[in-house]
Amino acid sequence: MTGDDDADGPFHRAQLLAELGRHDEAVEELTSGPAPGDVAVLTLLARVHLAAGRPAEALAVADSASAAAPDAVAPLVARAFALTDLERYAEAAVTADRILAVGPADPYAQRAAAGILAEARNGQPALHAAWRGVELALDEPQAHLVLALVAARLHLFDLAERAYREALRLDPGLAEAGRDPGVIRLERRRWAEALERVSELDTVEPTRAAALPVEEGVRRLVLAGGAWTVVGSLLVALAGGLSRVAAVLVAGAVGLALWRFAARVPGLRREVLPELRRTDRPMVLAVQAVLAGPLLILLHALVGTPWPLVAAIAVVTAAGLTVLTRMFR
């Protein structure tokens, strides 16, 4: 037996123990072995902690592995998983962006980053990365599984169904992936469980309004919300001495309509707007302007002057022009 065999022994034993669900024993093997600071050992240790439901410990170890190998994808993936489990979604999304940057031609990096973004901050970048992962590895079932997850989170259900069907064709065992306690196929289990949660949510809420594709939903929200605000402001202005009372009623009606419409845009507050802040600031301002419309109408009820109504019409008109100029470029 060579020295390398001696060094690899604890690593392989830890893998076997982790696959059997004996996580504490796997941790003991890795931390007491001959190379506890090795990047591969640290990455496996982080994955074992993740499988055991210990994201804080996993994050500390993954950070150590990433510090030792800043451009290594696997430690970054473990780090992003830990951040997601800790509900530190913004940091997880930043780490996913880093994974995309260091592995533009790596199918594992692309699909892992897409899956992380699907949990942390879904949107167009997640969909692009998922498609890239499929293009780079057409025969990899996890690539299609991640595409299904991203599409489902975006309420692109036809695409999600096709992608999941292809993933099952390539790996029929995916249907039971959520019962796998090991670390070698940790991603496979996470994506399958996440997709199952999304599917359960859609089953629990069968009566909700049909969702819109994200970009189309944002455009309609701005244009329809702006139109409601303009009409509502004019009605209040024509109400004469009852304008303050009318302002309260109109602001409530417009606000409720906006809330219902916004509910049809998947992940608007948590995912879409944070992504737009990074990539399309004018569109964020347009959405915010429309959402401010009912508040400005309500402000008229408080101050009695027509200027809040003028401001409401002005800001939603500017927001609508922002959308229209993009549609007819």
C-alpha positions as CSV (number, residue, x, y, z in Angstrom):
1,M,0.0,0.0,0.0
2,T,1.4,3.4,-1.0
3,G,1.3,6.6,1.0
4,D,-1.4,8.0,-1.4
5,D,-3.5,4.9,-0.6
6,D,-3.1,5.6,3.1
7,A,-4.2,9.3,2.6
8,D,-7.1,8.3,0.4
9,G,-8.4,5.7,2.8
10,P,-10.2,8.0,5.3
11,F,-11.6,10.0,2.4
12,H,-13.2,6.9,0.7
13,R,-14.4,5.5,4.0
14,A,-16.0,8.9,4.8
15,Q,-17.8,8.8,1.4
16,L,-19.1,5.3,2.1
17,L,-20.3,6.2,5.6
18,A,-22.0,9.4,4.3
19,E,-23.8,7.4,1.5
20,L,-25.1,5.1,4.3
21,G,-26.4,8.1,6.2
22,R,-23.8,7.7,9.0
23,H,-22.8,11.4,8.9
24,D,-21.2,11.8,12.3
25,E,-18.8,8.9,11.6
26,A,-18.0,10.4,8.2
27,V,-17.1,13.7,9.8
28,E,-14.9,11.8,12.3
29,E,-13.0,10.1,9.4
30,L,-12.5,13.4,7.6
31,T,-11.4,15.5,10.5
32,S,-9.0,12.9,12.0
33,G,-7.5,11.8,8.6
34,P,-4.0,12.6,7.4
35,A,-5.1,15.6,5.2
36,P,-7.9,17.5,7.0
37,G,-7.0,20.8,5.2
38,D,-7.1,19.4,1.7
39,V,-9.6,21.1,-0.6
40,A,-11.3,17.8,-1.6
41,V,-11.5,16.7,2.0
42,L,-13.0,20.1,3.1
43,T,-15.5,20.1,0.3
44,L,-16.6,16.6,1.2
45,L,-16.9,17.6,4.8
46,A,-19.1,20.5,3.9
47,R,-21.3,18.3,1.9
48,V,-21.6,15.8,4.8
49,H,-22.7,18.6,7.1
50,L,-25.2,19.7,4.5
51,A,-26.6,16.2,4.2
52,A,-26.8,16.0,8.0
53,G,-28.8,19.3,8.1
54,R,-26.0,21.4,9.6
55,P,-25.7,24.4,7.2
56,A,-23.7,26.6,9.6
57,E,-21.0,24.1,10.0
58,A,-21.1,23.4,6.2
59,L,-20.6,27.1,5.5
60,A,-17.6,27.4,7.7
61,V,-15.9,24.5,6.1
62,A,-16.9,25.5,2.6
63,D,-15.4,29.0,3.2
64,S,-12.1,27.3,4.2
65,A,-12.2,25.2,1.0
66,S,-13.0,28.3,-1.2
67,A,-10.2,30.3,0.5
68,A,-7.7,27.5,-0.4
69,A,-9.0,27.2,-4.0
70,P,-10.9,30.4,-5.0
71,D,-11.7,29.2,-8.5
72,A,-12.8,25.7,-7.6
73,V,-16.5,25.1,-8.4
74,A,-17.4,22.4,-5.9
75,P,-16.5,24.4,-2.7
76,L,-18.5,27.4,-4.1
77,V,-21.5,25.1,-4.7
78,A,-21.3,23.8,-1.1
79,R,-21.1,27.3,0.1
80,A,-24.1,28.4,-1.8
81,F,-26.1,25.4,-0.6
82,A,-25.3,26.3,3.0
83,L,-26.2,30.0,2.5
84,T,-29.5,28.9,0.9
85,D,-30.3,26.6,3.8
86,L,-29.5,29.4,6.2
87,E,-32.0,31.6,4.2
88,R,-29.2,34.0,3.3
89,Y,-30.5,34.2,-0.2
90,A,-28.7,37.4,-1.4
91,E,-25.3,35.9,-0.5
92,A,-26.2,32.6,-2.1
93,A,-27.2,34.4,-5.3
94,V,-23.8,36.3,-5.3
95,T,-22.0,32.9,-4.9
96,A,-24.1,31.5,-7.8
97,D,-23.0,34.4,-10.0
98,R,-19.4,33.6,-9.0
99,I,-19.9,30.0,-10.0
100,L,-21.2,31.1,-13.4
101,A,-18.2,33.3,-13.9
102,V,-15.6,30.6,-13.0
103,G,-17.3,27.9,-15.0
104,P,-18.8,29.3,-18.2
105,A,-18.1,26.0,-20.1
106,D,-18.6,23.7,-17.2
107,P,-22.0,21.9,-17.3
108,Y,-21.9,21.1,-13.6
109,A,-21.2,24.8,-12.7
110,Q,-24.0,26.0,-15.0
111,R,-26.7,23.7,-13.8
112,A,-25.6,24.0,-10.1
113,A,-25.7,27.8,-10.3
114,A,-29.0,27.7,-12.1
115,G,-30.5,25.5,-9.3
116,I,-29.1,27.7,-6.6
117,L,-30.5,30.8,-8.3
118,A,-33.9,29.0,-8.6
119,E,-33.9,28.8,-4.8
120,A,-32.2,32.1,-4.0
121,R,-33.3,34.6,-6.6
122,N,-35.0,33.2,-9.6
123,G,-35.4,35.0,-12.9
124,Q,-33.9,35.2,-16.4
125,P,-30.3,34.5,-15.3
126,A,-31.4,31.2,-13.7
127,L,-33.2,30.2,-16.9
128,H,-30.2,31.1,-19.1
129,A,-27.9,29.1,-16.9
130,A,-30.3,26.2,-16.9
131,W,-30.5,26.2,-20.7
132,R,-26.7,26.5,-20.9
133,G,-26.3,23.5,-18.6
134,V,-28.6,21.4,-20.9
135,E,-26.7,22.6,-24.0
136,L,-23.4,21.6,-22.5
137,A,-24.6,18.1,-21.3
138,L,-27.7,17.0,-23.3
139,D,-27.5,13.5,-21.8
140,E,-27.1,14.6,-18.2
141,P,-30.5,14.0,-16.4
142,Q,-29.7,16.6,-13.6
143,A,-29.3,19.3,-16.3
144,H,-32.9,18.7,-17.4
145,L,-34.0,18.4,-13.8
146,V,-32.6,21.8,-13.0
147,L,-34.3,23.3,-16.1
148,A,-37.6,21.8,-14.9
149,L,-37.1,23.4,-11.5
150,V,-36.2,26.8,-12.8
151,A,-39.1,26.7,-15.3
152,A,-41.6,25.6,-12.6
153,R,-40.5,28.5,-10.3
154,L,-41.1,30.9,-13.2
155,H,-44.5,29.2,-13.8
156,L,-43.4,28.1,-17.3
157,F,-45.2,24.8,-16.7
158,D,-45.1,23.4,-20.2
159,L,-41.3,23.8,-20.3
160,A,-41.0,22.4,-16.8
161,E,-43.1,19.3,-17.7
162,R,-41.0,18.6,-20.9
163,A,-37.7,19.0,-19.0
164,Y,-38.8,16.8,-16.2
165,R,-40.1,14.1,-18.6
166,E,-36.7,14.1,-20.3
167,A,-34.8,13.9,-17.0
168,L,-36.9,10.9,-16.0
169,R,-36.3,9.3,-19.4
170,L,-32.5,9.6,-18.8
171,D,-32.7,8.6,-15.2
172,P,-35.9,6.9,-14.0
173,G,-34.5,6.8,-10.5
174,L,-35.1,10.5,-10.2
175,A,-38.6,9.8,-9.0
176,E,-37.0,8.4,-5.8
177,A,-34.1,10.9,-5.5
178,G,-35.6,12.6,-2.4
179,R,-35.0,9.4,-0.3
180,D,-31.2,9.3,-1.0
181,P,-29.3,10.2,2.2
182,G,-25.8,10.3,0.6
183,V,-23.5,13.2,-0.5
184,I,-22.3,11.9,-3.9
185,R,-25.7,12.8,-5.4
186,L,-26.5,15.7,-3.1
187,E,-27.4,18.0,-5.9
188,R,-29.7,15.4,-7.5
189,R,-31.6,15.1,-4.2
190,R,-31.8,18.9,-3.6
191,W,-33.2,19.6,-7.1
192,A,-35.7,16.8,-6.9
193,E,-36.9,18.0,-3.4
194,A,-37.1,21.6,-4.5
195,L,-39.1,20.7,-7.6
196,E,-41.4,18.6,-5.4
197,R,-42.0,21.5,-3.1
198,V,-42.9,23.7,-6.1
199,S,-45.3,21.1,-7.5
200,E,-47.0,20.7,-4.1
201,L,-47.5,24.5,-3.9
202,D,-49.2,24.4,-7.3
203,T,-51.4,21.5,-6.1
204,V,-52.4,23.3,-2.9
205,E,-53.4,26.5,-4.7
206,P,-55.4,25.2,-7.7
207,T,-57.7,28.2,-7.8
208,R,-55.2,31.0,-8.1
209,A,-55.1,33.1,-11.2
210,A,-53.0,31.8,-14.1
211,A,-49.4,33.1,-13.8
212,L,-47.8,35.2,-16.4
213,P,-44.3,34.9,-17.8
214,V,-42.1,37.2,-15.8
215,E,-41.2,39.8,-18.4
216,E,-44.7,39.9,-19.8
217,G,-46.1,40.1,-16.3
218,V,-44.0,43.1,-15.4
219,R,-44.9,44.9,-18.5
220,R,-48.6,44.3,-18.0
221,L,-48.4,45.3,-14.4
222,V,-46.8,48.7,-15.3
223,L,-49.2,49.4,-18.2
224,A,-52.4,48.2,-16.6
225,G,-51.5,49.7,-13.2
226,G,-50.7,53.0,-14.8
227,A,-54.0,53.1,-16.7
228,W,-56.0,52.4,-13.5
229,T,-54.1,55.1,-11.7
230,V,-54.8,57.7,-14.4
231,V,-58.5,56.8,-14.6
232,G,-58.8,56.8,-10.8
233,S,-57.0,60.2,-10.5
234,L,-59.3,61.8,-13.1
235,L,-62.4,60.4,-11.3
236,V,-61.2,61.8,-8.0
237,A,-60.5,65.2,-9.6
238,L,-64.1,65.2,-11.1
239,A,-65.7,64.4,-7.7
240,G,-65.5,68.0,-6.6
241,G,-66.3,68.5,-2.9
242,L,-66.3,64.7,-2.4
243,S,-62.9,64.3,-3.9
244,R,-61.3,63.3,-0.5
245,V,-63.8,60.6,0.1
246,A,-63.5,59.4,-3.5
247,A,-59.7,59.4,-3.2
248,V,-59.9,56.9,-0.3
249,L,-62.2,54.6,-2.3
250,V,-60.3,54.9,-5.5
251,A,-56.9,54.3,-3.8
252,G,-58.2,51.2,-2.2
253,A,-59.7,49.9,-5.4
254,V,-56.5,50.6,-7.5
255,G,-54.3,49.2,-4.8
256,L,-56.3,45.9,-4.6
257,A,-56.2,45.6,-8.4
258,L,-52.5,46.1,-8.4
259,W,-52.0,43.6,-5.6
260,R,-54.0,40.9,-7.5
261,F,-52.1,41.6,-10.7
262,A,-48.7,41.5,-9.0
263,A,-49.6,38.1,-7.5
264,R,-49.7,36.7,-11.0
265,V,-46.0,37.7,-11.5
266,P,-44.1,34.8,-9.9
267,G,-41.5,35.9,-7.3
268,L,-42.0,39.7,-8.0
269,R,-40.8,41.0,-4.6
270,R,-38.3,38.4,-3.6
271,E,-36.8,37.4,-7.0
272,V,-37.8,39.6,-9.9
273,L,-37.3,43.1,-8.5
274,P,-33.9,42.3,-6.9
275,E,-32.7,40.9,-10.2
276,L,-34.0,44.0,-12.1
277,R,-32.2,46.2,-9.6
278,R,-29.0,44.7,-10.9
279,T,-29.8,44.5,-14.6
280,D,-32.5,47.0,-15.5
281,R,-32.8,49.9,-13.1
282,P,-35.3,51.9,-15.2
283,M,-37.8,49.0,-15.2
284,V,-37.5,48.8,-11.4
285,L,-38.3,52.5,-11.2
286,A,-41.3,52.0,-13.5
287,V,-42.7,49.3,-11.3
288,Q,-42.1,51.4,-8.2
289,A,-43.8,54.4,-9.8
290,V,-46.9,52.3,-10.6
291,L,-47.0,50.9,-7.1
292,A,-46.8,54.4,-5.7
293,G,-49.8,55.6,-7.7
294,P,-52.5,54.6,-5.2
295,L,-50.4,56.1,-2.4
296,L,-50.4,59.4,-4.2
297,I,-54.1,59.3,-4.7
298,L,-54.5,58.6,-1.0
299,L,-52.3,61.5,-0.3
300,H,-54.9,63.8,-1.9
301,A,-57.4,62.6,0.7
302,L,-55.0,63.9,3.4
303,V,-53.9,67.2,1.9
304,G,-56.8,68.2,-0.3
305,T,-54.7,69.8,-3.0
306,P,-54.7,68.5,-6.6
307,W,-50.9,68.1,-6.8
308,P,-50.8,64.5,-5.6
309,L,-53.2,63.6,-8.4
310,V,-51.0,65.4,-10.9
311,A,-48.0,63.6,-9.5
312,A,-49.7,60.2,-9.7
313,I,-50.6,60.8,-13.4
314,A,-47.1,62.0,-14.2
315,V,-45.2,59.2,-12.6
316,V,-47.3,56.4,-14.1
317,T,-47.3,58.0,-17.5
318,A,-43.4,58.1,-17.3
319,A,-43.5,54.5,-16.2
320,G,-45.7,53.5,-19.1
321,L,-43.5,55.3,-21.6
322,T,-40.5,53.4,-20.3
323,V,-42.2,50.1,-21.1
324,L,-43.7,51.2,-24.4
325,T,-40.4,52.5,-25.8
326,R,-38.8,49.1,-25.1
327,M,-41.7,47.3,-26.7
328,F,-41.5,49.2,-30.0
329,R,-37.7,49.5,-30.4
